[in-house]
Amino acid sequence: MLAGGVVGEAVAEPAPVKQTLRVTELGAVTTVRVDAAGASCRIGYITITRTSMCLDVAARVELLRNGRPVGSADFEIKHSMGLNSSKLKWGESFTVGKATLVNASGIRVNVTVGAGRAVKTSVKFPQGSTLGPVRKGTVGYTATVKKKKTLTTPASYRFSFTKPGYTGGDITYKSAKFRCDDTFWARNNRQRVKNPGCVFPGYAPTFSLSRTDAKVKESARHIADAQRAITGHPGASTPLHRITDEKTINKHRTAMCGRTHAPQGKDCDEYPFAATKEGGNPRRGSIRVISASDNRAAGARLGGFYKSQRVLNGDAYYVGIK
């Protein structure tokens, strides 16, 4: 018998080390609406106007060894998207900000952006660059929308992170929903009255009239007086909502003005407008006999507002009087 051990005894192998990257978005993202383009971004917010979006996300990549953190990288990702209300092409810039690294060198980042089959995207970014310095990129978008149709979708972002010897990780999130449409056609459906384009429908734009504008001063004064008791002005709890069904619009107009006699050169003006969901209710509306030319000038401006802001059936908007 040999001294010092047992023949054939197994030697235990050390457990393999499992190294992974864990990527997290720090905090929920909240959507806010502002009245001016170029508003400053805030971490954790999507800030939108009718045609612009600013999105600022805080993120962290953690290096895990057997499930335990051994390093980290903290940084911001900031987006700025500008839609075009008269075109189906637009752009976005984004920045992966300077990272605070703790035992986390050599983490590389790749970016992909999609928005569904009807929207082509083109991403330009130094793919595979390391976290640490500021990295900038752009996205080009081209949408396809059929005649008299709409397309509503967000952009979907994926930031993928890798490091040699580690299993990679991703962070994914979305932009505010944008909507593209080709719905502004003449009644004969043979001629466009507005080129197709895109907006953020989650933002309610404001239609403005002035009491000092000679062409629409009577309309403006009527609305201003009515808004003392009726909703629809900026800051009100609820906006107005456009409707496009002609039968309903005529029904609203009759309910408000059907019993009012307007002499020659005058019109019965109603607020909320007949072409709104809120219109057509005498108990919650206002009428006034005003100059026909004034009433029609204000109506023409409202129609132009619908086109310029791409206000479609069901869209919310406010009426502001100066």
C-alpha positions in Angstrom: 0.0 0.0 0.0 1.3 3.5 -0.9 1.5 6.1 1.8 0.1 9.6 1.5 -3.2 9.2 -0.3 -5.9 7.1 -1.9 -5.4 6.0 -5.4 -8.0 7.5 -7.9 -9.2 10.3 -5.6 -11.0 13.0 -7.7 -9.7 16.6 -7.6 -12.5 19.3 -7.4 -12.4 21.8 -10.2 -13.1 25.5 -9.3 -16.5 26.8 -10.4 -16.3 28.9 -13.6 -16.5 32.6 -13.2 -19.7 34.1 -14.8 -19.2 37.7 -16.0 -22.1 39.7 -17.3 -23.1 43.3 -18.1 -26.3 44.5 -16.6 -27.9 47.6 -18.2 -30.6 49.7 -16.5 -32.6 52.8 -17.2 -32.5 55.0 -14.1 -36.0 56.0 -13.3 -39.2 56.2 -15.3 -39.6 58.6 -18.2 -42.4 61.2 -18.1 -43.9 63.1 -21.0 -44.4 66.8 -20.8 -45.7 69.4 -23.3 -44.2 72.8 -23.8 -45.2 75.8 -25.9 -41.9 76.6 -27.5 -39.5 74.6 -29.6 -36.0 74.2 -28.3 -37.0 73.8 -24.6 -34.2 72.4 -22.5 -34.1 68.7 -21.9 -34.4 67.3 -18.4 -33.3 63.8 -17.3 -36.1 61.4 -17.1 -38.5 63.4 -19.4 -39.8 63.4 -23.0 -40.5 67.0 -23.9 -42.7 67.6 -26.9 -44.1 70.4 -29.1 -46.2 69.7 -32.1 -43.1 69.0 -34.2 -40.2 68.6 -31.8 -39.1 66.1 -29.1 -36.4 66.2 -26.6 -35.7 62.9 -24.7 -33.1 62.5 -21.9 -32.5 59.1 -20.3 -30.1 58.3 -17.5 -28.5 54.9 -17.8 -26.1 52.6 -16.0 -24.0 49.6 -17.1 -22.8 47.4 -14.3 -20.1 44.8 -14.5 -21.1 41.6 -12.6 -18.9 38.8 -11.6 -20.9 35.8 -10.4 -23.8 38.2 -9.9 -21.8 40.7 -7.8 -21.1 44.3 -9.0 -17.4 44.9 -9.6 -17.6 48.0 -11.8 -20.0 50.5 -13.3 -20.5 53.2 -15.9 -23.1 56.0 -15.5 -24.1 58.3 -18.4 -27.0 60.1 -20.1 -28.5 59.5 -23.6 -30.0 62.7 -25.0 -32.2 62.8 -28.1 -33.5 65.7 -30.2 -36.0 64.9 -33.0 -37.6 67.5 -35.3 -40.6 66.5 -37.5 -41.7 68.2 -40.7 -45.4 69.0 -40.9 -45.1 69.2 -44.8 -42.8 66.3 -45.5 -42.3 62.6 -44.7 -38.6 62.9 -44.1 -37.0 64.2 -40.9 -34.0 63.8 -38.7 -32.9 63.2 -35.1 -29.6 63.8 -33.3 -28.5 61.9 -30.2 -25.6 62.0 -27.8 -24.3 59.3 -25.5 -22.8 61.6 -22.8 -19.6 61.5 -20.9 -19.6 58.4 -18.7 -18.4 58.2 -15.1 -16.4 54.9 -15.0 -15.6 52.9 -12.0 -13.5 49.8 -12.9 -15.4 49.8 -16.2 -13.0 50.5 -19.0 -13.4 48.9 -22.4 -17.2 48.8 -22.6 -18.3 49.2 -26.2 -21.7 50.5 -27.5 -23.7 49.9 -30.6 -27.0 51.6 -31.6 -30.0 50.5 -33.7 -33.2 52.5 -34.3 -36.5 51.2 -35.8 -40.0 52.5 -36.3 -41.9 49.8 -38.1 -42.1 48.6 -41.7 -43.5 51.9 -43.0 -40.6 54.0 -41.7 -37.1 53.6 -43.0 -34.3 54.6 -40.6 -30.6 55.4 -41.2 -28.4 55.5 -38.2 -25.0 57.1 -38.2 -22.9 56.5 -35.1 -19.3 55.4 -34.3 -20.5 51.8 -33.7 -18.3 49.9 -31.3 -16.8 52.9 -29.7 -16.0 52.8 -26.0 -18.0 54.4 -23.2 -16.2 57.3 -21.6 -15.9 60.3 -24.0 -19.0 61.9 -25.5 -20.3 60.1 -28.6 -22.7 61.6 -31.1 -25.0 60.2 -33.7 -27.9 60.9 -36.0 -31.0 59.1 -37.3 -32.7 59.8 -40.7 -36.3 58.9 -41.1 -38.4 58.4 -44.2 -42.1 57.4 -43.8 -44.5 55.9 -46.4 -48.2 56.6 -46.0 -51.0 55.9 -48.4 -53.5 58.5 -49.7 -56.1 59.4 -47.1 -54.3 57.3 -44.5 -52.4 57.9 -41.3 -49.4 56.2 -39.6 -48.8 56.4 -35.9 -45.8 54.9 -34.2 -42.8 55.6 -31.9 -39.2 55.2 -32.7 -37.7 52.2 -30.9 -34.1 52.6 -29.6 -31.7 49.8 -28.7 -28.3 50.5 -27.2 -26.2 47.3 -26.9 -23.1 47.1 -24.7 -20.2 44.6 -24.9 -16.9 43.9 -23.2 -14.4 41.1 -23.8 -15.0 38.2 -21.4 -18.5 39.5 -20.5 -22.0 38.5 -21.7 -23.4 41.7 -23.2 -26.5 43.7 -22.3 -29.0 46.0 -23.8 -31.2 49.0 -22.9 -34.4 49.6 -25.0 -36.9 52.4 -24.9 -39.2 54.5 -27.2 -39.7 58.0 -28.4 -43.0 59.9 -28.1 -45.4 58.6 -30.7 -45.4 60.6 -34.0 -48.1 60.5 -36.6 -47.7 60.9 -40.4 -50.7 61.4 -42.7 -51.8 62.2 -46.2 -55.3 63.2 -45.4 -55.7 66.8 -46.7 -57.4 66.4 -50.0 -60.1 68.4 -51.8 -63.6 66.9 -51.6 -63.2 65.5 -55.1 -60.2 63.5 -53.8 -58.2 64.6 -56.9 -56.0 67.4 -55.5 -54.0 67.7 -52.3 -54.6 70.8 -50.3 -51.7 70.1 -48.0 -48.6 67.9 -48.6 -48.3 64.9 -46.3 -46.3 65.4 -43.2 -45.8 64.4 -39.5 -46.5 65.8 -36.0 -46.6 64.6 -32.4 -50.4 64.1 -31.8 -49.8 64.0 -28.0 -49.3 67.8 -28.1 -52.4 70.0 -28.4 -51.6 73.1 -30.5 -53.3 76.5 -29.9 -55.4 78.4 -32.5 -54.9 82.1 -31.9 -57.1 85.2 -32.7 -56.6 88.8 -31.6 -59.2 91.3 -30.4 -57.2 94.0 -32.1 -57.2 92.4 -35.5 -59.8 94.3 -37.5 -60.6 91.3 -39.7 -61.5 88.9 -36.9 -62.1 91.2 -33.8 -65.7 90.3 -33.4 -65.0 86.6 -33.4 -62.2 87.0 -31.0 -64.2 89.1 -28.6 -67.1 86.6 -28.7 -64.7 83.7 -27.9 -63.0 85.7 -25.1 -66.3 86.4 -23.5 -67.5 82.9 -23.8 -64.3 81.4 -22.4 -65.1 83.0 -19.0 -67.4 80.1 -18.5 -66.6 77.6 -21.3 -63.5 75.4 -21.7 -61.0 75.4 -24.6 -58.6 78.1 -23.7 -54.9 77.4 -23.0 -54.5 76.3 -19.4 -58.1 74.9 -19.3 -58.6 71.4 -17.9 -59.9 70.2 -21.2 -59.2 71.3 -24.8 -61.5 71.2 -27.8 -61.5 68.2 -30.1 -62.0 68.5 -33.9 -64.6 66.5 -35.7 -64.9 66.1 -39.5 -68.2 64.4 -40.0 -70.4 66.9 -42.0 -73.7 65.6 -40.7 -72.6 66.0 -37.1 -71.2 69.5 -37.8 -74.5 70.6 -39.4 -76.4 69.1 -36.5 -74.3 71.1 -34.0 -74.7 74.3 -36.0 -78.5 73.8 -36.2 -78.7 73.1 -32.4 -76.9 76.4 -31.7 -78.0 78.8 -34.4 -81.1 77.2 -35.9 -83.5 79.6 -34.2 -81.4 82.7 -34.5 -82.2 85.1 -37.3 -79.1 86.9 -38.6 -79.8 89.9 -40.9 -78.1 90.4 -44.2 -74.3 90.8 -43.7 -74.4 89.0 -40.4 -73.8 85.5 -39.2 -74.6 83.5 -36.1 -71.3 82.6 -34.5 -71.0 79.7 -32.0 -68.5 78.7 -29.5 -67.4 76.0 -29.0 -67.2 75.6 -32.8 -69.7 73.4 -34.6 -66.8 71.3 -35.9 -65.8 70.2 -32.4 -66.9 67.4 -30.1 -67.8 70.0 -27.5 -70.0 72.0 -29.9 -73.8 71.7 -30.4 -74.8 72.0 -26.8 -76.9 75.2 -26.1 -76.5 74.7 -22.3 -72.7 74.7 -22.5 -72.2 77.0 -25.5 -72.5 80.6 -26.6 -73.8 82.3 -29.7 -73.6 85.8 -31.0 -74.6 87.6 -34.2 -71.5 89.1 -35.7 -70.3 90.4 -39.1 -70.4 87.7 -41.7 -67.0 88.7 -43.2 -65.5 88.6 -39.7 -67.0 85.1 -39.0 -65.8 83.8 -42.3 -62.3 85.2 -42.0 -62.0 83.5 -38.6 -63.3 80.3 -40.1 -60.7 80.5 -42.9 -57.9 80.9 -40.4 -59.2 78.0 -38.4 -59.1 75.9 -41.6 -55.5 77.0 -42.2 -54.6 76.2 -38.6 -56.0 72.6 -39.1 -53.7 72.2 -42.1 -50.6 73.8 -40.7 -50.8 71.8 -37.5 -52.2 68.7 -39.1 -55.2 68.7 -36.7 -57.2 65.6 -37.7 -60.5 64.1 -36.6 -60.4 63.7 -32.8 -57.3 65.8 -32.3 -57.2 68.1 -29.3 -56.4 71.8 -29.6 -56.9 75.1 -27.7 -58.2 78.5 -28.7 -56.2 81.4 -27.4 -57.4 85.0 -27.6 -55.0 87.9 -27.3 
